[in-house]
Amino acid sequence: MFNEELEEVCPKVAKCPIFQAGTLLNEQTGETYKAVYCQSERHKQCKRYLASKKCNCAIPVQVLPNAYISVDEIVKRINSGFYDIFNKK
């Protein structure tokens, strides 16, 4: 759709779990991610955003916008339960 192509802000930024308190190393890191990825056209390159579109599931907080692994590998790890060990309470 034409409007989607003009979208300059990530539609998921308001609820993105990496911005919850205690998730990132510091607040400045979060603000940098927001400026570089979330509040620009570059959100379409964010590994979290791309993985969520591919697997239609919650993306673990351990996956950062600039993850070094591919989106396919992220989805594979999510489906295999790789991230579950980090999210147990």
matplotlib code that plots the C-alpha trace (Angstrom):
import matplotlib.pyplot as plt

x = [0.0, 1.2, 0.9, 3.1, 5.9, 5.8, 5.9, 8.9, 8.3, 8.2, 4.6, 5.9, 8.0, 5.4, 5.3, 8.8, 10.0, 13.7, 12.7, 11.3, 13.4, 16.3, 16.4, 19.2, 22.6, 21.6, 19.0, 21.4, 21.6, 17.9, 17.7, 20.3, 18.4, 15.2, 16.9, 18.7, 16.0, 12.6, 12.1, 13.2, 12.8, 15.6, 13.1, 12.6, 16.1, 15.6, 16.1, 13.4, 10.9, 11.8, 11.7, 8.3, 6.9, 8.3, 7.2, 4.3, 5.3, 6.9, 10.5, 12.8, 14.4, 17.8, 17.3, 18.5, 17.8, 21.3, 21.7, 24.6, 22.6, 20.2, 16.4, 16.1, 18.5, 16.5, 13.3, 14.9, 16.2, 12.8, 11.1, 13.7, 13.3, 16.8, 15.8, 13.6, 16.5, 16.9, 13.2, 12.5, 11.5]
y = [0.0, 3.5, 4.8, 2.0, 3.1, 6.6, 5.4, 7.0, 5.8, 2.2, 1.2, -1.0, 1.6, 2.4, -1.2, -2.4, -4.3, -3.3, 0.1, -1.2, -0.3, -2.5, -4.1, -2.2, -1.4, 2.3, 4.8, 6.5, 3.2, 3.1, 6.7, 6.0, 2.9, 5.0, 7.8, 5.6, 2.9, 3.6, 7.2, 6.9, 5.0, 2.8, 0.9, -1.2, -2.5, -3.3, -7.0, -7.0, -5.4, -7.7, -10.8, -9.9, -9.6, -12.9, -15.0, -12.9, -13.6, -11.8, -11.0, -11.6, -8.6, -10.1, -9.4, -5.9, -3.7, -4.2, -7.9, -9.5, -12.6, -12.8, -12.5, -16.1, -17.2, -15.1, -16.8, -20.2, -19.5, -18.3, -21.4, -23.7, -22.2, -20.8, -17.6, -19.4, -19.9, -16.1, -15.5, -17.9, -16.5]
z = [0.0, -0.8, 2.8, 4.1, 1.8, 3.2, 6.7, 8.4, 12.0, 13.0, 13.8, 16.7, 18.5, 21.1, 22.4, 21.5, 24.6, 24.2, 25.5, 28.8, 31.8, 32.5, 29.0, 27.5, 29.0, 29.4, 28.4, 25.9, 23.9, 23.7, 22.5, 19.8, 18.6, 18.4, 16.5, 14.0, 13.5, 15.0, 14.1, 10.5, 7.3, 8.5, 10.7, 7.6, 8.1, 11.8, 12.5, 15.2, 12.8, 9.9, 12.1, 13.5, 10.0, 9.0, 12.0, 13.3, 16.9, 19.8, 19.3, 22.3, 23.8, 23.1, 19.4, 18.7, 15.7, 14.4, 15.2, 13.3, 12.4, 9.5, 9.9, 8.9, 11.7, 14.2, 13.2, 13.3, 16.8, 18.0, 16.6, 18.1, 21.6, 21.6, 23.4, 26.0, 28.4, 28.7, 29.3, 32.1, 35.5]

ax = plt.figure().add_subplot(projection="3d")
ax.plot(x, y, z, "-o")
ax.set_aspect("equal")
plt.show()
